[in-house]
Amino acid sequence: MGKGILYKLQKEYPLEVQWVGYELHPETPKEGIWLRDQFPNADLDMMKRNLNLAGKPYDVVFNKMERSSNTKLALAATEFAREQGKLWEFQDVVYQAYFGLGEDIGQLDIVLASAQKIGLDVGQLEKALQEEKYTSILKESRALGEKYHVEGIPTFIFENGKRIFGAERYEIFVKVLKELSER
């Protein structure tokens, strides 16, 4: 939903966007964790309904949500996609795999299939992942997130230091951008 808000804002405001991949829960096991185990007291159906209601203005749909994935592999693959000039395309495909199809983006086959959908060299990607080529970038991103006290994904950090966590209402973003333009 954050990207939907971002895309809408970019139509109205001259934004410079720097995407940083942040692993919010590095303790998540490689095989992921069932949402019902992660949030035992939550009404997951209601959560999904609320997400879909909030995402509707941006054509964002949350379908099969059953598991929290370990995102390290997907984040590393996103760095590969960035190098190939396909950062945003790869994010869209991975987002759809996770939120739309309920696939575990912590699994190599899902990440590679996502890369193949947008024409990335799957062999090169697999080699880079096996060599852990992006480990230092992910560590730097983690440190940056900790520096800015990132508590949720997505987090938007503006040049005045203002942070917006998660998918807030569009009007909140507009207010911050107007404050910045009046400086």
C-alpha positions, 0 to 999 in steps of 0.5 A: 500500500505504501508504494501505491501512496508513493506513486500517487504522491509522485504525480503531484510532488517532485519527490526524490525517492531512495529505497532502502531494504530493511529486514524488520524481523531478522529473527524470523526463521528461514522457513518463515512463521505462520501469522496465527502463531506470530499473532495468536490473539489477532483476528487475521480475517479482519486484519486482511479486510482492513488492509484491503479497505485501506488499499482499495484507493491504490488498487492494492489487494491483499489475498492469501496472507498466512505466513510471515516470510524471512525477507533476507533472500528477497531483500538481497535479490532486490539489491541485484535487481537494483544493479540491473535497473529493475528495482521497482519492477522486482519489488512489484513482482515480489509484492504480488507473490507475497501479498497477492499469491501468499507465496513464501518470498524467503524461499529461493525458488519463489525469489528466482521465479519472481526474477525470471518474470521480469527478465533478470538473469536467474543464473547470475542472481542465484550465484550472487545469492549463494555468494552472499554478495549483498550481505554488507549492503543489508547490514548497512541498511539495517544499521540505517534503519536502526539509526532512524528508529524504523519500527514498521514497514514501510517507513518514509523518512523525509528531509526534515527528519519526519517519519511516517510508519506504515501505510498512513492516510494519504492526507498525512503525507500531503501535510508533511510535503506541504510543510517541507515546501513552505520551508 
